[in-house]
Structure formats: structure tokens, C-alpha cells
Amino acid sequence: EAERVLRRDSGYTMVSLDIMDFTFLNNIYGVQAGDDVLRYIYTQICHWLQAGELTARSSADLFYILMHTQAQDEIVRRITALDQHIRDYDRLGGGSYRIEMRFGAYPIRDGSRSITWMEDNANLARKYRDGQRCSFYRTEKWQEQKLEREMINDMPSSLRSGAFEVYLQPKVRLRDGCIDGAEALIRWNHPDKGMLPPGVFIPV
């Protein structure tokens, strides 16, 4: 259905949303309570949808929404309203447990791409965890994650080939100017990317 809609009009945004700590919720309150929460969320989304919009539960606690807008302020406003309705659920822990949601949005640039590809980009945005209620897909963020994945893939072979090189930075005694030790520094002499400083690969 989403493919049919996007063939007619690509001015949509794919939104990904999931429940934070859903496994914890299931473990504490039981699977039946978890299923009740999923049904409640699906019902709230359906009531919230506007004409021409779609939603589906993918798996576990993951939902997708095809929103008929690409305006970020409108998306944030509507997501905020939906989030509040979901938070109003009061059947867990006597109303003490608050459902927390995470949202990611991918404004669709090319309606001919696969729906799965759009969902993946919305999921990528949702995982930014940049403090926003709804995180939007950013190309530069994708480039960062691509670089990280490449480094993770290259690390084992680089370790085996000795591409991680140790440099000793001398420590000098002030009283007489003699070398009295050294700080060991690591550099990655990458075969394609050249010499990489630790600030690039240590966090990865």
C-alpha cells in the first residue's frame, strides 16, 4: 500500500517509533500487559493518522508511520501530540509506569526506493539519541556511521598486519632537561585512509 501511495505522491516522511525498555516492561508486568500496550499504541496511532497516511507494526515494539508531510515543525508538533496520548496510558503499576517512546523520521527524497530502505533510514535517525523527541535523518550522520562500520571491519586485519603503531612521546625532567620516561601513543596506519589519530578510532 505504501508503494502505491508513494508512486502517486512522494511528499511523505517515514517515521519509525519504538518503546524504550519494552523487554523490561514485559518482564515486570507480563507478556499480556505488553500486548495490551502494543494494541493501545496502535489504536492511538490510527486515531491520530490523517487522510492518506498509513501505519503498521513491523515486529516486537517497532511501528512505522507514513506521514503526509515533510515539514519538520509539523512533524515534531504531531509527534509530540501522539507521544502525549501514548504517555497517558495508566494501566501499568497503578499508573506509575510511564511509556517512553523514541521516534526517527526520514523525509522521502525518492519515492522509487524500496520501503525497507526508507524504514532503515528512519531507524537510523531514531538511534541518533541526540536529545530530540524526534530525530531526523542526516546524510552526514550516515557518512559517520559508514566510516565507523568500515573501521570496525578493518580492525582485525590491521591488528594482524601490525598497522597499529606505537609512538613514544618523551617526558623531560625540567630540572636537568633529561628524558625521564615517555607517553605511549597509538596511531593506525590504515592502508587506504593513511595515518589515523586515536581520536578517530578509539571511540569506535
Summary of the structure (lengths in Angstrom):
residues: 204
radius of gyration: 24.0
end to end distance: 39.1
largest distance: 80.0
contacts: 520
relative contact order: 0.13
helix: 45%
strand: 26%
